[in-house]
Amino acid sequence: MEPTDLTHLTWHKSSHSGTQENCVEVARTPSFAAVRDSKDPNGTALRFAPHSFAVFLQDLQTRDEDTRT
């Protein structure tokens, strides 16, 4: 992927982070999902293809459900 200006994106913090500063933020577009450190919003962001990011989120949800049982 080529470098892209990500400053125009709407970034979201996980509802699980509450008021904590040690978390990641995610911005989604039709062509990619970007993930960045909330403490360094001007730093590097990782970009993922939409399908790859969806698989990652599904895996996290499955792991979370497994720890509840």
Beta strands, then each sheet from edge to edge (+ up, - down):
strand 1: 12-13
strand 2: 24-28
strand 3: 33-37
strand 4: 45-48
sheet 1: 1+ 2- 3+ 4-
end
